[in-house]
């Protein structure tokens, strides 16, 4: 609990005593969510995909393939 209190205080730039007196459970929720996001940013999946989800990358790839097929069809016809 003390570590969480210190992290909340550090995030908000206040002394731990102020965070203890004025903080509430939403502060802990924000801290937990932010720390999980920071952990995810350090994973190889995030670094390799530059933050994009696998689904988003797949949609991008499909869009490129469709554009390439259209370009090839125009050059065969024309």
matplotlib code that plots the C-alpha trace (Angstrom):
import matplotlib.pyplot as plt

x = [0.0, 2.8, 4.4, 1.0, 0.7, 4.2, 3.4, 0.1, 1.9, 4.7, 2.2, 0.3, 3.4, 2.3, 3.6, 2.4, 0.6, -1.4, -2.2, -3.3, -5.5, -7.1, -6.8, -9.5, -9.9, -10.1, -6.5, -5.5, -7.5, -5.7, -2.4, -3.1, -4.2, -1.3, 1.2, -0.3, -0.1, 3.5, 4.3, 2.6, 4.6, 7.8, 6.8, 8.2, 4.7, 4.2, 7.8, 7.6, 4.2, 4.8, 1.7, -0.7, -2.7, -2.3, -5.9, -5.0, -1.8, -3.8, -6.3, -3.5, -1.9, -5.2, -5.7, -2.2, -3.0, -6.3, -4.6, -1.9, -4.4, -6.3, -3.1, -2.2, -5.6, -5.4, -2.0, -3.3, -6.4, -4.7]
y = [0.0, 2.4, 1.9, 2.7, 5.7, 6.9, 6.2, 8.2, 11.1, 11.0, 11.0, 13.9, 15.8, 16.0, 14.8, 11.3, 12.8, 15.0, 12.0, 10.0, 12.8, 13.8, 10.7, 8.2, 4.9, 6.5, 7.6, 3.9, 2.9, 5.5, 4.5, 0.8, 1.5, 3.8, 1.3, -1.5, 0.7, 1.6, -2.1, -2.9, -0.2, -2.0, -5.4, -6.6, -6.8, -3.0, -2.1, -4.3, -3.0, 0.6, 0.5, -0.8, -3.9, -7.0, -6.5, -2.9, -4.1, -6.9, -4.3, -2.1, -5.0, -6.0, -2.4, -2.4, -5.7, -4.4, -1.2, -3.3, -5.6, -2.5, -1.1, -4.3, -4.7, -1.2, -1.9, -5.2, -3.6, -0.4]
z = [0.0, 0.8, -2.6, -4.3, -2.1, -3.1, -6.8, -6.6, -4.9, -7.5, -10.4, -9.0, -7.8, -4.2, -0.9, 0.1, 3.2, 0.8, -1.4, 1.7, 3.0, -0.3, -2.5, -3.2, -5.0, -8.4, -7.9, -7.4, -10.5, -12.6, -11.2, -11.9, -15.5, -16.3, -14.9, -17.0, -20.1, -19.4, -18.9, -22.3, -24.0, -22.9, -24.5, -27.8, -29.3, -28.8, -29.9, -33.0, -34.1, -33.0, -30.8, -33.5, -32.7, -34.7, -36.1, -37.2, -38.9, -40.7, -42.0, -43.2, -45.0, -46.7, -47.8, -49.4, -51.1, -52.5, -53.8, -55.4, -57.1, -58.5, -59.8, -61.5, -63.0, -64.5, -66.1, -67.6, -69.0, -70.2]

ax = plt.figure().add_subplot(projection="3d")
ax.plot(x, y, z, "-o")
ax.set_aspect("equal")
plt.show()
